Amino acid sequence: DWEDAELRFRKIIDASPGNAHFLVFYGHFLAVLGQPIEGLEYSYRAIKVDSLREFIRAVHAANLKNARRYDEAYQVLLGLSEKTVSLPTLWAVYHEKGHYPEAFNVAKRIYTQKGNDLAIEAMEAGDREGGYHLAMQRIAEKMIAGRDSGYFPSNQICTLYARAGLKKETLDWLWKAFEEQEHNIVVISVDPLFDFLRDEPRFKELLIKMNLPVD
């Protein structure tokens, strides 16, 4: 119910216009609804209100990435410590710019911080076998194989398949994430990672299911 969500956002922001947390997430919310440039207005306001809190700057960087302002996002990320909250966006920026060795290294740092030896082994083996894209595929496959003994979200698996450039597998796991009600998949409406799927009927159908803009 995006309309009700927007009313609630506006009510909070009107009451607390200096709350950086709500400002930056309203910017993210507008991006999800197909207005990433309009959302940046609130994202920039959040930074003006609170330029020191790393979490706010990390979400701002993600908003910039979703608006395809990769270089600006990268500059914001450079000023952040290498915590898990900022590393996924740095990975995404490197990926979108086609800097795959750097993207690989950031992904490895993320899995190292999480203590995910399974993912690290899979990506290193895939990289040796066929490079970055195969490394992403191998992580996804390893996570699928390990779902009986551990928790590997469908949303995480679909993003790995997207980074591998595999349409069918990405769509299959996106739909699985939808069926499992994983809230993070709403970003597919704006995330450049999924641009290669935007003409696919199954992708459009999923956006319609979530009441999100198709074009």
C-alpha positions as CSV (number, residue, x, y, z in Angstrom):
1,D,0.0,0.0,0.0
2,W,2.4,2.6,-1.3
3,E,-0.1,5.5,-1.1
4,D,-0.7,5.0,2.6
5,A,3.0,4.6,3.2
6,E,3.7,7.9,1.5
7,L,1.1,9.6,3.6
8,R,2.8,8.3,6.7
9,F,6.2,9.4,5.5
10,R,4.9,12.9,4.8
11,K,3.2,13.1,8.2
12,I,6.5,12.2,10.0
13,I,8.7,14.5,7.8
14,D,6.2,17.5,8.3
15,A,6.4,16.9,12.0
16,S,10.2,16.4,12.2
17,P,11.7,18.1,9.1
18,G,15.2,17.8,10.7
19,N,15.1,14.0,11.1
20,A,17.9,12.8,8.8
21,H,16.8,9.1,9.2
22,F,13.4,9.7,7.8
23,L,14.6,12.1,5.1
24,V,17.1,9.7,3.6
25,F,14.7,6.8,3.7
26,Y,12.0,8.9,2.1
27,G,14.5,9.5,-0.7
28,H,14.9,5.8,-1.0
29,F,11.1,5.3,-0.9
30,L,10.6,7.8,-3.8
31,A,13.2,5.9,-5.8
32,V,11.4,2.6,-5.3
33,L,8.3,4.4,-6.7
34,G,10.1,5.4,-9.8
35,Q,11.3,8.8,-8.7
36,P,15.0,8.4,-7.9
37,I,16.0,12.0,-8.9
38,E,13.2,13.5,-6.9
39,G,14.3,11.2,-4.0
40,L,17.7,12.7,-4.1
41,E,16.4,16.0,-2.9
42,Y,15.5,14.4,0.4
43,S,18.7,12.4,0.5
44,Y,20.7,15.6,0.1
45,R,18.7,17.2,2.8
46,A,19.5,14.4,5.2
47,I,23.2,14.8,4.6
48,K,22.9,18.6,5.3
49,V,21.1,17.8,8.6
50,D,23.5,15.0,9.7
51,S,26.7,14.7,7.6
52,L,28.6,12.8,10.3
53,R,26.5,9.7,10.8
54,E,27.9,6.9,8.6
55,F,24.6,5.1,8.3
56,I,22.9,8.1,6.8
57,R,25.8,8.6,4.4
58,A,25.7,4.9,3.4
59,V,22.0,5.1,2.6
60,H,22.6,8.4,0.7
61,A,25.3,6.6,-1.4
62,A,22.8,3.8,-2.2
63,N,20.3,6.5,-3.3
64,L,22.9,8.0,-5.6
65,K,23.7,4.5,-7.0
66,N,20.0,3.9,-7.7
67,A,19.9,7.3,-9.5
68,R,22.8,6.1,-11.7
69,R,25.2,8.7,-10.2
70,Y,27.9,6.1,-9.7
71,D,30.9,8.5,-9.4
72,E,29.2,10.6,-6.8
73,A,28.2,7.5,-4.9
74,Y,31.8,6.3,-5.0
75,Q,33.0,9.6,-3.6
76,V,30.6,9.3,-0.6
77,L,31.7,5.7,0.0
78,L,35.3,6.6,0.0
79,G,34.7,8.6,3.2
80,L,33.1,5.7,5.0
81,S,34.8,3.0,7.1
82,E,34.7,-0.5,5.7
83,K,31.7,-1.7,7.6
84,T,29.1,-4.1,6.2
85,V,26.5,-1.4,5.9
86,S,28.5,0.5,3.2
87,L,30.3,-2.4,1.4
88,P,27.3,-3.7,-0.5
89,T,26.8,-0.4,-2.2
90,L,30.5,-0.2,-3.0
91,W,30.2,-3.7,-4.5
92,A,27.2,-2.5,-6.6
93,V,29.0,0.6,-7.8
94,Y,32.0,-1.3,-9.0
95,H,29.8,-3.9,-10.7
96,E,27.8,-1.2,-12.5
97,K,30.9,0.5,-13.7
98,G,32.3,-2.8,-15.0
99,H,35.2,-2.8,-12.5
100,Y,34.9,-6.5,-11.8
101,P,38.2,-7.2,-10.1
102,E,37.4,-4.5,-7.6
103,A,33.8,-5.8,-7.2
104,F,35.2,-9.3,-6.6
105,N,37.5,-8.0,-3.8
106,V,34.7,-6.0,-2.1
107,A,32.4,-9.1,-2.2
108,K,35.2,-11.2,-0.6
109,R,35.6,-8.6,2.2
110,I,31.8,-8.7,2.8
111,Y,31.8,-12.5,3.1
112,T,34.9,-12.4,5.2
113,Q,33.3,-10.0,7.7
114,K,30.3,-12.3,7.8
115,G,32.5,-15.4,8.3
116,N,30.9,-17.0,5.3
117,D,33.7,-19.4,4.3
118,L,31.3,-21.3,2.0
119,A,30.8,-18.2,-0.2
120,I,34.5,-17.4,-0.2
121,E,35.5,-20.9,-1.3
122,A,32.8,-20.9,-4.0
123,M,33.7,-17.5,-5.4
124,E,37.4,-18.2,-5.5
125,A,36.8,-21.5,-7.3
126,G,34.5,-19.8,-9.8
127,D,36.9,-17.0,-10.4
128,R,39.7,-19.4,-11.2
129,E,37.4,-21.4,-13.5
130,G,35.9,-18.5,-15.5
131,G,36.2,-15.1,-13.8
132,Y,33.9,-12.7,-12.0
133,H,30.6,-13.7,-13.5
134,L,31.1,-17.4,-12.9
135,A,32.3,-16.6,-9.4
136,M,28.9,-15.0,-8.7
137,Q,27.1,-18.0,-10.2
138,R,29.1,-20.4,-8.1
139,I,28.2,-18.5,-4.8
140,A,24.5,-18.7,-5.7
141,E,24.7,-22.4,-6.4
142,K,26.6,-23.1,-3.2
143,M,24.0,-21.1,-1.2
144,I,21.1,-23.0,-2.9
145,A,22.8,-26.3,-2.0
146,G,23.2,-25.2,1.6
147,R,19.7,-23.9,2.2
148,D,18.7,-27.1,4.1
149,S,21.4,-26.5,6.7
150,G,21.6,-22.7,6.8
151,Y,19.7,-19.5,6.0
152,F,20.5,-18.0,2.6
153,P,17.7,-15.6,1.6
154,S,16.2,-16.0,-1.9
155,N,16.8,-12.2,-2.4
156,Q,20.5,-12.7,-1.9
157,I,20.6,-15.6,-4.3
158,C,18.8,-13.7,-7.0
159,T,21.2,-10.7,-6.8
160,L,24.1,-13.1,-7.3
161,Y,22.5,-14.6,-10.3
162,A,21.9,-11.0,-11.6
163,R,25.5,-10.3,-11.2
164,A,26.3,-13.4,-13.1
165,G,24.0,-12.1,-15.9
166,L,21.7,-15.1,-15.9
167,K,18.1,-14.1,-16.6
168,K,16.1,-17.2,-16.0
169,E,17.8,-18.0,-12.7
170,T,17.5,-14.4,-11.5
171,L,13.8,-14.3,-12.3
172,D,13.1,-17.7,-10.7
173,W,14.7,-16.6,-7.5
174,L,13.1,-13.1,-7.6
175,W,9.7,-14.8,-7.7
176,K,10.7,-17.1,-4.9
177,A,11.8,-14.1,-2.8
178,F,8.4,-12.5,-3.6
179,E,6.5,-15.7,-2.5
180,E,8.6,-15.7,0.7
181,Q,7.7,-12.0,1.3
182,E,11.3,-10.8,1.4
183,H,10.8,-7.0,1.7
184,N,14.1,-6.1,0.1
185,I,13.0,-7.0,-3.4
186,V,11.0,-3.8,-3.7
187,V,14.2,-2.1,-4.9
188,I,14.1,-4.1,-8.2
189,S,11.9,-1.3,-9.5
190,V,14.9,1.1,-9.5
191,D,18.1,-1.0,-8.8
192,P,20.3,-0.8,-12.0
193,L,21.4,-4.4,-11.2
194,F,18.1,-5.5,-12.7
195,D,18.1,-3.3,-15.8
196,F,18.8,-6.3,-18.0
197,L,15.4,-7.8,-17.1
198,R,13.2,-4.7,-17.6
199,D,11.8,-6.0,-20.9
200,E,11.1,-9.5,-19.6
201,P,7.4,-10.2,-19.1
202,R,8.0,-12.1,-15.9
203,F,9.8,-9.2,-14.4
204,K,7.0,-6.7,-15.4
205,E,4.5,-9.1,-13.9
206,L,6.3,-9.1,-10.7
207,L,6.4,-5.3,-10.5
208,I,2.7,-5.2,-11.2
209,K,2.1,-7.8,-8.4
210,M,3.9,-5.4,-6.0
211,N,2.0,-2.3,-7.3
212,L,5.3,-0.8,-8.5
213,P,5.9,1.2,-11.7
214,V,6.7,-0.9,-14.7
215,D,8.2,1.8,-16.9
